[in-house]
Amino acid sequence: MLYCYIYSLFICTGYSKLAFDQLFVRETRDYIKKRFHDRKLVGVWDVFRRDQLFMHSDNQDSLKECIEILTTNLCEEVMQIKENNSCLISPEGDTFIAHLEEKHAGFLKFQKTPQELRFVVPTDRKDDILQAISAFVDMNVKLTEFVDAGSHGKYCFIYNFRKRELDSIEKSYSSLHVAITPVDEKMRFGFQVTGVKKNCKKIVERVRELIDSVLERDMVVTKANFAEFVNSPQGKRAIKGIEKQSLCVIRVTSTPKPNYQTGYRAITSMTVGKTEVVLAKGDLLTMTADALVIPAPTTLAYKFGFGADVVKKGTVIITLPTHIYAIYCTRFYFD
């Protein structure tokens, strides 16, 4: 008579019913059994009352090894659903999960609720699944991206003369639920694109192409009294007429000549780029200027010489950070 002893042990794995069911799917079952076979082990598992997992083997040592193989080769992951990954429980998320299960058929199973997403997969496929989920969430996160027009003139030209093209971009991607909002602020001119990241990327590229297609040129006008003319009502009407007739935007900026006080004589002058440098004779501390630069002693004492005169004339704050010496005036002109 042949006696066969079977050793059994209850495994407290922390697995859910989802994992128990996956252990009996053919592909996953064969995957675990192959691990047993590679180490010449005999092991059979069973589930009791859907919440207790038992392992059976022919001896105590084999039983322990079989349990180790099972618990280290099948993992169950739980992801909490938050605002930044709520796309996982959207219709697009359903499609993504179905595609992922199909790609890893027999090895991967998802279970989701409004609060969490749970999946079971062999350990050697876990990283691939997590990377795929991370990439999906990253591409479907809500995004707001600002597309800089480069200048106020370019912004005005697109908004006034090519608004239809801008609207057509938004309309052509209406199914993607992406919005384009014009931004005309003091220091920002452009268009704000809001929507899902993967959809925003396409529209941002189209908006940038539209901005890049607008030409911008600078023209220097040196005719006498031109600045006075363009700032007059007649000049403004003339510019508006040119803009309307030629479908363009004109922005006029003028650089006024230095306004020297009576009694000071300009000896000579020269122009460097758009900057005019004038050598004038007079008292620097009584002339109108944007800034005054003077030599600074290493001690910043300013007790003697021209530095002392500057301190007396203007309100001065002196700071001494390590190895740096600077003088800051509360106003940049002296009168």
C-alpha positions as CSV (number, residue, x, y, z in Angstrom):
1,M,0.0,0.0,0.0
2,L,1.4,3.4,-1.0
3,Y,0.9,6.3,1.4
4,C,1.1,9.9,0.1
5,Y,1.4,12.7,2.5
6,I,0.2,16.2,1.4
7,Y,1.2,19.2,3.4
8,S,-1.1,22.2,3.3
9,L,-0.7,25.7,4.7
10,F,-3.1,28.7,4.8
11,I,-1.5,31.7,3.2
12,C,-2.4,35.2,4.5
13,T,-1.3,37.0,1.4
14,G,-3.3,40.2,1.5
15,Y,-4.7,39.4,-1.9
16,S,-8.3,40.3,-2.7
17,K,-10.9,38.2,-4.6
18,L,-9.5,39.9,-7.8
19,A,-6.2,38.2,-7.2
20,F,-7.7,34.9,-6.2
21,D,-9.7,34.8,-9.5
22,Q,-6.6,35.7,-11.5
23,L,-4.7,32.7,-10.1
24,F,-7.2,30.4,-11.9
25,V,-6.9,32.2,-15.3
26,R,-5.0,29.8,-17.6
27,E,-2.1,32.2,-18.6
28,T,-1.4,33.3,-15.0
29,R,-1.8,29.8,-13.6
30,D,0.7,28.4,-16.2
31,Y,3.1,31.3,-15.4
32,I,3.2,30.4,-11.7
33,K,3.4,26.6,-12.4
34,K,6.4,27.2,-14.7
35,R,8.1,28.9,-11.8
36,F,7.4,25.7,-9.7
37,H,8.7,23.5,-12.5
38,D,11.9,25.5,-12.9
39,R,12.8,24.7,-9.3
40,K,11.4,21.1,-9.5
41,L,8.6,21.7,-7.0
42,V,5.1,20.3,-6.7
43,G,2.5,22.9,-5.7
44,V,-1.2,23.3,-6.0
45,W,-3.3,26.2,-4.6
46,D,-6.9,26.5,-3.7
47,V,-9.3,29.1,-2.5
48,F,-11.7,28.5,0.4
49,R,-14.8,30.7,0.8
50,R,-13.4,33.2,-1.7
51,D,-11.2,34.8,1.0
52,Q,-8.7,32.2,2.1
53,L,-5.9,30.9,0.0
54,F,-4.3,27.5,0.7
55,M,-1.1,26.0,-0.8
56,H,-0.5,22.2,-1.0
57,S,2.8,20.4,-1.6
58,D,4.5,17.1,-0.9
59,N,6.8,18.2,1.9
60,Q,7.3,21.1,4.2
61,D,10.3,22.6,2.4
62,S,8.6,22.5,-0.9
63,L,5.5,24.0,0.6
64,K,7.5,27.0,1.9
65,E,9.3,27.5,-1.5
66,C,5.9,27.3,-3.4
67,I,4.4,29.9,-1.1
68,E,7.5,32.2,-1.7
69,I,7.2,31.8,-5.5
70,L,3.5,32.6,-5.4
71,T,3.7,35.7,-3.2
72,T,6.7,37.1,-5.0
73,N,5.5,36.5,-8.6
74,L,2.0,37.9,-8.4
75,C,1.4,41.4,-7.2
76,E,-1.7,43.4,-6.5
77,E,-1.5,47.2,-6.7
78,V,-4.0,49.8,-5.4
79,M,-4.1,53.4,-6.7
80,Q,-6.2,56.1,-5.0
81,I,-8.2,58.2,-7.3
82,K,-7.5,61.9,-6.9
83,E,-8.1,65.0,-8.9
84,N,-4.8,64.7,-10.8
85,N,-5.6,61.1,-12.0
86,S,-9.4,61.2,-12.2
87,C,-9.0,60.6,-16.0
88,L,-8.6,56.9,-15.1
89,I,-12.3,56.6,-14.3
90,S,-13.4,58.6,-17.3
91,P,-14.7,57.1,-20.6
92,E,-11.2,57.6,-22.1
93,G,-9.9,55.8,-19.0
94,D,-12.2,52.9,-19.7
95,T,-10.9,52.6,-23.2
96,F,-7.3,52.8,-22.0
97,I,-7.8,50.0,-19.4
98,A,-9.6,47.8,-21.8
99,H,-6.7,48.2,-24.3
100,L,-4.2,47.4,-21.6
101,E,-6.0,44.3,-20.5
102,E,-6.2,43.1,-24.1
103,K,-2.5,43.7,-24.6
104,H,-1.7,41.6,-21.5
105,A,-4.6,39.1,-21.9
106,G,-4.6,36.5,-19.2
107,F,-2.0,38.2,-17.1
108,L,-3.7,41.5,-16.1
109,K,-7.1,42.3,-14.5
110,F,-8.4,45.7,-13.3
111,Q,-11.1,46.6,-10.8
112,K,-12.1,50.2,-10.3
113,T,-14.4,52.2,-8.0
114,P,-14.8,56.0,-7.8
115,Q,-12.3,55.9,-5.0
116,E,-9.6,53.5,-6.2
117,L,-8.1,51.6,-9.1
118,R,-6.9,48.0,-8.3
119,F,-5.0,45.7,-10.6
120,V,-3.4,42.2,-10.4
121,V,-0.4,41.3,-12.6
122,P,2.7,39.1,-12.6
123,T,5.6,40.9,-10.9
124,D,7.8,41.1,-14.0
125,R,5.0,43.1,-15.9
126,K,4.3,45.5,-13.0
127,D,6.7,48.2,-14.1
128,D,5.3,48.2,-17.7
129,I,1.8,48.6,-16.4
130,L,2.7,51.5,-14.0
131,Q,4.6,53.3,-16.8
132,A,1.7,53.0,-19.1
133,I,-0.7,54.3,-16.5
134,S,1.6,57.2,-15.7
135,A,2.0,58.1,-19.3
136,F,-1.8,58.1,-19.8
137,V,-2.4,60.3,-16.8
138,D,0.3,62.7,-17.9
139,M,-1.2,63.1,-21.3
140,N,-4.7,63.5,-20.0
141,V,-4.1,65.9,-17.1
142,K,-5.7,69.4,-17.4
143,L,-3.3,72.0,-18.7
144,T,-3.2,75.7,-19.3
145,E,-0.4,76.9,-21.6
146,F,0.3,80.5,-22.6
147,V,1.4,81.1,-26.2
148,D,3.4,84.4,-26.3
149,A,2.6,86.6,-29.4
150,G,6.1,88.2,-29.1
151,S,4.8,91.8,-29.2
152,H,1.6,93.8,-28.7
153,G,1.6,94.6,-32.4
154,K,1.5,90.9,-33.5
155,Y,-1.2,90.2,-30.9
156,C,-3.4,93.1,-32.3
157,F,-2.8,92.1,-35.9
158,I,-4.0,88.5,-35.2
159,Y,-6.9,89.6,-33.1
160,N,-8.1,92.3,-35.5
161,F,-7.3,90.7,-38.9
162,R,-6.8,87.0,-38.5
163,K,-9.4,86.2,-35.7
164,R,-11.3,83.9,-38.1
165,E,-8.2,81.7,-38.5
166,L,-7.8,81.6,-34.7
167,D,-11.5,80.6,-34.4
168,S,-11.2,78.0,-37.1
169,I,-8.3,76.3,-35.1
170,E,-10.5,76.1,-32.0
171,K,-13.5,74.9,-34.1
172,S,-11.6,72.2,-35.9
173,Y,-10.6,70.7,-32.5
174,S,-14.0,71.3,-30.9
175,S,-14.4,67.6,-30.1
176,L,-11.2,67.8,-28.0
177,H,-12.8,70.4,-25.6
178,V,-9.9,72.8,-25.8
179,A,-10.4,76.6,-25.4
180,I,-8.3,79.5,-26.7
181,T,-8.5,82.7,-24.7
182,P,-6.9,86.0,-25.9
183,V,-4.7,87.6,-23.3
184,D,-4.0,91.4,-23.5
185,E,-2.3,92.5,-20.3
186,K,0.2,95.1,-19.4
187,M,3.2,92.7,-19.7
188,R,1.7,89.7,-21.5
189,F,0.3,89.6,-25.0
190,G,-0.8,86.2,-26.5
191,F,-3.3,83.4,-26.3
192,Q,-4.0,81.0,-23.5
193,V,-4.8,77.4,-24.4
194,T,-6.8,75.3,-21.8
195,G,-7.7,71.6,-22.0
196,V,-6.3,68.1,-21.8
197,K,-2.5,68.1,-22.2
198,K,-2.4,65.8,-25.3
199,N,-5.1,67.9,-27.0
200,C,-3.5,71.2,-26.0
201,K,-0.3,70.2,-27.6
202,K,-1.8,70.1,-31.1
203,I,-3.6,73.5,-30.8
204,V,-0.5,75.2,-29.2
205,E,1.5,74.2,-32.3
206,R,-1.2,75.6,-34.6
207,V,-1.4,78.9,-32.7
208,R,2.4,79.2,-32.8
209,E,2.4,78.6,-36.6
210,L,-0.2,81.4,-36.9
211,I,1.9,83.8,-34.8
212,D,5.1,82.9,-36.7
213,S,3.4,83.7,-40.0
214,V,3.0,87.4,-39.0
215,L,5.8,89.6,-40.2
216,E,7.0,92.5,-38.0
217,R,9.4,95.2,-39.1
218,D,10.9,98.3,-37.4
219,M,11.3,101.5,-39.4
220,V,13.2,104.5,-38.2
221,V,11.7,107.9,-39.4
222,T,14.0,110.9,-38.9
223,K,11.9,113.6,-40.7
224,A,11.5,116.8,-38.8
225,N,8.3,117.2,-36.7
226,F,7.3,113.6,-37.4
227,A,6.8,112.8,-33.7
228,E,4.5,115.8,-33.3
229,F,2.5,114.8,-36.4
230,V,1.8,111.1,-35.5
231,N,0.7,112.2,-32.0
232,S,-1.7,114.8,-33.3
233,P,-5.4,113.9,-34.0
234,Q,-4.7,114.3,-37.8
235,G,-1.7,111.9,-37.6
236,K,-3.6,109.3,-35.6
237,R,-6.4,109.4,-38.2
238,A,-3.9,108.9,-40.9
239,I,-2.3,105.9,-39.2
240,K,-5.8,104.3,-38.7
241,G,-6.5,104.9,-42.4
242,I,-3.3,103.1,-43.4
243,E,-4.0,100.2,-41.0
244,K,-7.6,99.8,-42.4
245,Q,-6.5,100.0,-46.1
246,S,-3.4,97.8,-45.9
247,L,-4.7,95.4,-43.2
248,C,-1.8,96.0,-40.9
249,V,-1.0,97.3,-37.4
250,I,1.2,100.3,-36.8
251,R,2.8,101.0,-33.5
252,V,4.6,104.4,-33.1
253,T,7.2,105.1,-30.4
254,S,9.2,108.2,-30.2
255,T,12.5,109.0,-28.3
256,P,12.4,112.7,-27.2
257,K,15.6,114.6,-27.3
258,P,17.2,115.5,-23.9
259,N,15.6,118.6,-22.3
260,Y,18.5,120.6,-21.0
261,Q,17.8,123.5,-18.7
262,T,18.5,127.0,-19.9
263,G,22.1,128.1,-19.2
264,Y,23.8,124.7,-20.1
265,R,25.5,124.3,-23.4
266,A,25.8,121.1,-25.3
267,I,29.4,120.9,-26.5
268,T,29.1,117.8,-28.8
269,S,26.9,114.8,-29.4
270,M,27.0,111.3,-31.1
271,T,24.5,108.5,-31.7
272,V,25.2,104.9,-30.8
273,G,22.4,102.7,-32.2
274,K,19.2,104.3,-30.9
275,T,21.0,106.1,-28.0
276,E,22.2,109.7,-28.3
277,V,25.2,110.7,-26.1
278,V,25.6,114.4,-25.4
279,L,28.6,116.1,-23.8
280,A,27.2,119.1,-21.9
281,K,28.9,121.8,-19.8
282,G,27.4,122.6,-16.4
283,D,26.7,121.3,-12.8
284,L,25.7,117.7,-12.9
285,L,23.8,117.9,-9.7
286,T,21.4,120.5,-11.1
287,M,20.7,118.9,-14.4
288,T,17.8,116.6,-15.3
289,A,18.9,113.0,-15.8
290,D,17.5,109.4,-15.6
291,A,20.5,108.2,-13.6
292,L,23.8,109.4,-12.2
293,V,26.9,107.1,-12.2
294,I,29.9,108.1,-10.1
295,P,33.2,106.4,-8.9
296,A,32.7,104.5,-5.6
297,P,35.5,104.2,-3.0
298,T,35.9,100.7,-1.4
299,T,34.7,102.0,1.9
300,L,31.6,103.8,0.5
301,A,32.3,106.5,3.0
302,Y,31.7,109.4,0.6
303,K,33.2,112.0,3.0
304,F,35.1,113.9,0.4
305,G,35.0,115.0,-3.2
306,F,32.1,114.6,-5.7
307,G,30.7,111.6,-3.8
308,A,30.1,113.8,-0.7
309,D,28.3,116.4,-2.9
310,V,26.0,113.6,-4.3
311,V,25.2,112.3,-0.8
312,K,24.2,115.8,0.4
313,K,22.0,116.4,-2.7
314,G,20.1,113.1,-2.8
315,T,18.8,110.6,-0.2
316,V,21.2,107.6,-0.3
317,I,21.0,104.1,1.1
318,I,24.3,102.1,1.1
319,T,24.4,98.3,1.3
320,L,27.5,96.2,1.8
321,P,27.0,92.5,0.8
322,T,30.2,90.4,0.8
323,H,32.7,91.7,-1.8
324,I,30.0,93.8,-3.4
325,Y,29.7,97.6,-3.0
326,A,26.7,99.4,-4.4
327,I,25.0,102.8,-3.9
328,Y,21.2,103.1,-4.4
329,C,19.4,106.5,-4.7
330,T,15.8,106.9,-3.8
331,R,15.4,109.0,-6.9
332,F,17.3,109.0,-10.1
333,Y,17.3,112.7,-10.9
334,F,18.5,115.8,-9.1
335,D,17.0,119.3,-9.3
